[in-house]
């Protein structure tokens, strides 16, 4: 590959994703607020820059993988952002979990500058990112999708297209994270019920992970919750709270009651209040044990 790509956001997910683009032969410019996170990529051939705007070539492609809506808006249109430099025919491939409203707002802003905004949030943890096993939901202008297809193929195992609405892929991402968090809450309650009746948690999830619930979410998160192993974090609990806030905001805008999302929001909020924001988001299960009077 000879095309130059800009990559912004080198956290737990962005780091292995950027590495895979380098392995695929792309020339990469990288930016992260904490510049030290770029060091390992520089040794592999990436070019570091000091401002978000410097990662892009006019008319080129920039990939963003940042923590939240405000961080995304900052690197796009804040001081030192890349929007004006990207310019006509440029493509912004936004792979972060942000609100559909922010995606639509940024898409309009890009269109005014002649560039395209594509939403492509991902499902998978850092190990899946490293193994190119991410599932990617995609939406935005059709004209840009063909151009980014090789990039997406270098990052994930499959891509699901949800049409032209730039917010659609982020709706899918939020519904997916809601389903995962719901499953974790259900597992935490079920395993705590078993524990309070004298049954070993790991035996319970081992059975269900091989029978009624033989799928990665129940097998992987189920094992984590059964073993109560919440560090190191693959996905921060504080980001789980952020996502539940986005779910509820999106639901409110659509006049969609989501009582279980409200429960999950409160579970995450209580966990952050107890100082668990830097633990894995599956640590919400600790609150279930506490509610049941179990001291961990």
PyMOL commands that set and color helices and strands:
alter all, ss='L'
color gray80, all
select helices_A, chain A and resi 14-23+35-43+52-55+69-77+83-86+100-112+126-130+142-155+168-196+201-210+216-227+237-253+259-273+281-291
alter helices_A, ss='H'
color red, helices_A
select strands_A, chain A and resi 4-8+27-31+47-48+61-64+91-94+116-119+122-123+134-140+156-161
alter strands_A, ss='S'
color yellow, strands_A
deselect
rebuild
show_as cartoon
